[in-house]
Amino acid sequence: MTDPVITPELLLNAYAAGIFPMAESRDDPDVFWVDPRRRGIFPLDRFHISRSLARRMRRWPHRVTVNHAFADVVDACADRDETWINAEIRDLYLELHRMGNAHSLEVWQGDMLAGGVYGVTLGAAFFGESMFSRRTDASKIALAYLVDRLRRGGFRLFDTQFLTPHLASLGAIEVTRAEYHRQLEAALDGQGDFNGPALPVTPQDVVQRITQTS
């Protein structure tokens, strides 16, 4: 018996049920589903911008784009010794992006893609998939801009899948599976707008908005 084909529609249904796909490695063709007992989330009103990160955001010459280089962000996230992104998963997210259900936020230094993050949207939930950094704090800067966008776009849930020390230092927390499903159900009843919010004019706009409510 062959494994069922994972379609973009099946993938969206999986997210709505609280599960997500992973592969053991880049070269492993198999995909398995994950439903963690404890889930990492970012409370959107608790993102922490340290003084050093705020200084870097103000002083480091960068620009930010949205959905400008989705495939490049996915490939950069997979470009590491250990990755859960295999060819099938890559193709699925590219298709979700074409459907309008997957988005990226990019941080540039000149013409170089310095950092970024991508994820999936359903209702008022954003499911963060992966991020990368080629310059110091570039992924933190990407997350700050992302949180600002999610808040202004009316999102209620920012799912990080797992809690890492890096994410915890920025304000992410861990919740039980039951609590996660409660928040997910509420978020799926809403409707976030990822594309609507205008990009901030200056990094200071992001810093002020986040620090005023965190």
Kinemage of the C-alpha trace (Angstrom):
@kinemage 1
@onewidth
@group {chain A} dominant
@subgroup {mainchain}
@vectorlist {calphas} color= white
{ca met a 1} P 0.000 0.000 0.000
{ca thr a 2} L 1.404 3.392 -0.974
{ca asp a 3} L 1.355 6.362 1.352
{ca pro a 4} L -1.376 8.910 0.579
{ca val a 5} L -0.225 11.863 -1.478
{ca ile a 6} L 0.057 15.050 0.562
{ca thr a 7} L -1.741 17.846 -1.255
{ca pro a 8} L -1.763 21.533 -0.331
{ca glu a 9} L -5.381 21.125 0.749
{ca leu a 10} L -4.489 18.199 3.015
{ca leu a 11} L -1.654 20.267 4.474
{ca leu a 12} L -4.010 23.134 5.316
{ca asn a 13} L -6.436 20.702 6.936
{ca ala a 14} L -3.546 19.367 9.011
{ca tyr a 15} L -2.670 22.853 10.256
{ca ala a 16} L -6.318 23.426 11.154
{ca ala a 17} L -6.155 20.219 13.211
{ca gly a 18} L -2.973 21.344 14.974
{ca ile a 19} L -0.407 19.130 13.223
{ca phe a 20} L 2.413 19.880 10.812
{ca pro a 21} L 4.800 17.891 8.562
{ca met a 22} L 8.508 17.187 8.909
{ca ala a 23} L 11.125 15.011 7.228
{ca glu a 24} L 14.083 13.388 8.946
{ca ser a 25} L 16.512 15.087 6.568
{ca arg a 26} L 16.811 16.879 3.241
{ca asp a 27} L 17.378 13.590 1.392
{ca asp a 28} L 14.761 11.500 3.194
{ca pro a 29} L 11.707 11.198 0.916
{ca asp a 30} L 9.342 10.323 3.765
{ca val a 31} L 7.205 12.907 5.553
{ca phe a 32} L 5.695 12.407 8.994
{ca trp a 33} L 3.155 14.399 11.006
{ca val a 34} L 3.922 16.089 14.325
{ca asp a 35} L 1.536 17.046 17.138
{ca pro a 36} L 3.754 18.118 20.072
{ca arg a 37} L 2.571 17.541 23.627
{ca arg a 38} L 3.844 21.021 24.434
{ca arg a 39} L 3.712 23.787 21.840
{ca gly a 40} L 5.754 26.923 21.371
{ca ile a 41} L 3.837 30.140 20.723
{ca phe a 42} L 4.635 33.855 20.622
{ca pro a 43} L 2.113 35.929 22.564
{ca leu a 44} L 1.863 38.863 20.186
{ca asp a 45} L 1.850 41.382 23.019
{ca arg a 46} L 4.981 39.983 24.667
{ca phe a 47} L 7.666 40.080 21.974
{ca his a 48} L 10.857 41.308 23.624
{ca ile a 49} L 13.150 43.754 21.846
{ca ser a 50} L 16.327 44.182 23.868
{ca arg a 51} L 18.127 47.504 23.880
{ca ser a 52} L 20.939 45.998 21.834
{ca leu a 53} L 18.496 44.674 19.225
{ca ala a 54} L 16.694 48.029 19.116
{ca arg a 55} L 20.039 49.773 18.516
{ca arg a 56} L 20.932 47.343 15.756
{ca met a 57} L 17.559 47.821 14.090
{ca arg a 58} L 18.006 51.599 14.142
{ca arg a 59} L 21.637 51.614 12.994
{ca trp a 60} L 22.091 48.586 10.777
{ca pro a 61} L 21.371 49.496 7.140
{ca his a 62} L 18.669 47.082 6.044
{ca arg a 63} L 15.400 46.984 4.160
{ca val a 64} L 12.465 44.652 4.583
{ca thr a 65} L 10.189 43.111 1.977
{ca val a 66} L 7.171 40.818 2.156
{ca asn a 67} L 6.625 37.869 -0.202
{ca his a 68} L 9.422 39.160 -2.419
{ca ala a 69} L 11.650 36.058 -2.349
{ca phe a 70} L 9.617 33.226 -0.847
{ca ala a 71} L 11.486 30.356 -2.516
{ca asp a 72} L 14.824 31.906 -1.601
{ca val a 73} L 13.784 32.118 2.059
{ca val a 74} L 12.671 28.477 2.112
{ca asp a 75} L 15.920 27.403 0.464
{ca ala a 76} L 17.988 29.446 2.896
{ca cys a 77} L 16.145 27.855 5.830
{ca ala a 78} L 16.943 24.412 4.399
{ca asp a 79} L 20.591 25.269 3.760
{ca arg a 80} L 21.998 23.834 6.981
{ca asp a 81} L 23.554 20.584 8.121
{ca glu a 82} L 20.326 19.345 9.692
{ca thr a 83} L 16.993 20.253 8.142
{ca trp a 84} L 13.475 18.854 8.107
{ca ile a 85} L 12.736 20.444 4.703
{ca asn a 86} L 12.916 17.842 1.939
{ca ala a 87} L 11.919 18.268 -1.710
{ca glu a 88} L 8.261 17.365 -1.143
{ca ile a 89} L 7.870 19.779 1.753
{ca arg a 90} L 9.585 22.528 -0.250
{ca asp a 91} L 7.209 21.995 -3.183
{ca leu a 92} L 4.161 21.968 -0.897
{ca tyr a 93} L 5.029 25.309 0.676
{ca leu a 94} L 5.764 26.882 -2.681
{ca glu a 95} L 2.295 25.769 -3.802
{ca leu a 96} L 0.728 27.179 -0.613
{ca his a 97} L 2.515 30.448 -1.384
{ca arg a 98} L 1.022 30.505 -4.882
{ca met a 99} L -2.388 29.873 -3.275
{ca gly a 100} L -1.904 32.806 -0.889
{ca asn a 101} L -1.623 30.694 2.273
{ca ala a 102} L 2.137 30.885 2.838
{ca his a 103} L 4.154 34.058 3.249
{ca ser a 104} L 7.701 35.230 3.752
{ca leu a 105} L 9.313 38.295 5.225
{ca glu a 106} L 12.807 39.146 4.015
{ca val a 107} L 15.589 41.277 5.495
{ca trp a 108} L 18.095 42.631 2.984
{ca gln a 109} L 21.527 44.210 3.271
{ca gly a 110} L 21.977 45.859 -0.064
{ca asp a 111} L 21.213 43.149 -2.618
{ca met a 112} L 22.016 40.304 -0.226
{ca leu a 113} L 19.259 38.347 1.483
{ca ala a 114} L 20.526 38.608 5.059
{ca gly a 115} L 17.683 36.927 6.932
{ca gly a 116} L 14.068 35.949 6.766
{ca val a 117} L 11.164 33.916 8.046
{ca tyr a 118} L 8.247 32.102 6.426
{ca gly a 119} L 5.033 30.480 7.556
{ca val a 120} L 1.449 29.552 6.808
{ca thr a 121} L -1.718 31.547 7.489
{ca leu a 122} L -5.209 30.251 8.234
{ca gly a 123} L -7.900 32.474 9.663
{ca ala a 124} L -6.173 34.639 12.260
{ca ala a 125} L -3.393 32.098 12.902
{ca phe a 126} L 0.176 32.313 11.657
{ca phe a 127} L 2.138 29.062 11.747
{ca gly a 128} L 5.806 29.946 11.759
{ca glu a 129} L 7.800 27.347 9.859
{ca ser a 130} L 11.437 28.381 9.798
{ca met a 131} L 13.824 31.328 9.759
{ca phe a 132} L 17.447 31.949 8.905
{ca ser a 133} L 20.156 34.537 9.423
{ca arg a 134} L 23.276 35.369 7.426
{ca arg a 135} L 24.096 38.461 9.457
{ca thr a 136} L 24.063 39.013 13.215
{ca asp a 137} L 20.486 39.446 14.502
{ca ala a 138} L 18.959 39.362 11.006
{ca ser a 139} L 16.481 36.653 12.031
{ca lys a 140} L 15.582 38.608 15.188
{ca ile a 141} L 14.939 41.681 13.057
{ca ala a 142} L 12.765 39.584 10.742
{ca leu a 143} L 10.754 38.320 13.722
{ca ala a 144} L 10.270 41.848 15.065
{ca tyr a 145} L 8.876 43.031 11.738
{ca leu a 146} L 6.760 39.871 11.502
{ca val a 147} L 5.228 40.333 14.959
{ca asp a 148} L 4.446 43.954 14.111
{ca arg a 149} L 2.755 42.836 10.867
{ca leu a 150} L 0.748 40.107 12.570
{ca arg a 151} L -0.481 42.477 15.250
{ca arg a 152} L -1.529 45.133 12.761
{ca gly a 153} L -3.091 42.484 10.544
{ca gly a 154} L -5.410 41.230 13.286
{ca phe a 155} L -3.778 37.871 13.948
{ca arg a 156} L -4.472 36.129 17.259
{ca leu a 157} L -2.008 33.217 17.250
{ca phe a 158} L 1.672 32.988 16.305
{ca asp a 159} L 2.619 29.313 16.449
{ca thr a 160} L 6.371 28.551 16.662
{ca gln a 161} L 5.858 24.753 16.871
{ca phe a 162} L 8.655 24.201 19.411
{ca leu a 163} L 10.177 26.448 22.062
{ca thr a 164} L 13.926 27.054 21.735
{ca pro a 165} L 16.181 29.150 23.997
{ca his a 166} L 16.535 31.635 21.132
{ca leu a 167} L 12.768 32.094 20.816
{ca ala a 168} L 12.283 32.144 24.594
{ca ser a 169} L 14.741 35.061 24.853
{ca leu a 170} L 12.428 37.007 22.545
{ca gly a 171} L 9.266 36.266 24.525
{ca ala a 172} L 8.031 32.928 23.196
{ca ile a 173} L 6.438 30.547 25.692
{ca glu a 174} L 5.350 26.934 25.855
{ca val a 175} L 1.755 25.808 26.333
{ca thr a 176} L 0.060 22.445 26.646
{ca arg a 177} L -1.456 20.731 23.646
{ca ala a 178} L -4.935 21.391 25.055
{ca glu a 179} L -4.239 25.102 25.541
{ca tyr a 180} L -2.758 25.341 22.057
{ca his a 181} L -5.853 23.771 20.513
{ca arg a 182} L -8.041 26.184 22.466
{ca gln a 183} L -6.113 29.161 21.075
{ca leu a 184} L -6.028 27.626 17.599
{ca glu a 185} L -9.798 27.146 17.534
{ca ala a 186} L -10.328 30.789 18.506
{ca ala a 187} L -7.846 32.002 15.892
{ca leu a 188} L -9.413 29.946 13.107
{ca asp a 189} L -12.711 31.728 13.793
{ca gly a 190} L -11.048 35.063 12.958
{ca gln a 191} L -9.503 36.472 9.818
{ca gly a 192} L -6.020 37.946 9.755
{ca asp a 193} L -4.677 40.061 6.913
{ca phe a 194} L -1.008 39.378 6.220
{ca asn a 195} L -0.704 41.441 3.048
{ca gly a 196} L -2.704 44.485 4.126
{ca pro a 197} L -0.449 46.313 6.617
{ca ala a 198} L 1.976 48.730 4.997
{ca leu a 199} L 5.657 48.207 5.629
{ca pro a 200} L 6.955 50.452 8.422
{ca val a 201} L 8.577 53.657 7.258
{ca thr a 202} L 11.472 53.273 9.704
{ca pro a 203} L 12.704 50.555 12.103
{ca gln a 204} L 11.876 52.968 14.936
{ca asp a 205} L 8.188 52.562 14.054
{ca val a 206} L 8.445 48.830 14.771
{ca val a 207} L 10.436 49.316 17.969
{ca gln a 208} L 7.977 51.875 19.347
{ca arg a 209} L 4.849 49.867 18.538
{ca ile a 210} L 6.205 46.677 20.082
{ca thr a 211} L 7.760 48.212 23.184
{ca gln a 212} L 4.634 50.253 23.960
{ca thr a 213} L 2.545 47.111 24.467
{ca ser a 214} L 5.039 44.441 25.518
